[in-house]
Amino acid sequence: MAEPEIRELVRQIADPSLALLTVEEAARRLRIGRTTCFRLVLAGEIESVMVGRLRRVPADAVPGYVEKLRHRSVEAA
């Protein structure tokens, strides 16, 4: 992959202006697999919305999910 393509990919992944993410983008931000992320979305663990026939994850749902995980681990300790 050429350097300009890599820069563009990094910009898209980390773009803070995005309000809605694809499930794949959310998975990349969480550093988990796409299938695992879809499972979490469908189970309601990660908030998602439908836009027409497309499922999208609100950008603030990703840190919200991480916070939930942190809260659970504190309770378990």
Salt bridges, closest charged atoms under 4 A:
GLU3 OE2 - ARG7 NH2 2.63
GLU8 OE2 - ARG11 NH2 2.70
ASP15 OD2 - ARG11 NH1 3.60
GLU24 OE2 - ARG34 NE 3.21
GLU45 OE1 - ARG72 NH2 2.59
GLU75 OE2 - HIS71 NE2 2.78
